[in-house]
């Protein structure tokens, strides 16, 4: 069973409930994986803009990625 912040979730849908609402109301959104320190848990952010403002969403995401806010795969262990 999944648990988030001490709250037991009955399914993965409970875990995703806060994200699908944005799509349901047709707000453009995208998710970016955050950089992480060695040994830290992965996380990401969801960026949301009002309908019709996709250019703002893409510009913000590009700025964040150019500043280093992007996923870096961990080194492979041989």
Secondary structure, DSSP 8 states (H G I E B T S, - for coil): -EEETTEEESSHHHHHHHHHHHHHTT--EEEEE----TT----EEEEE--TT-HHHHHHHHHHHHHTT-S--------
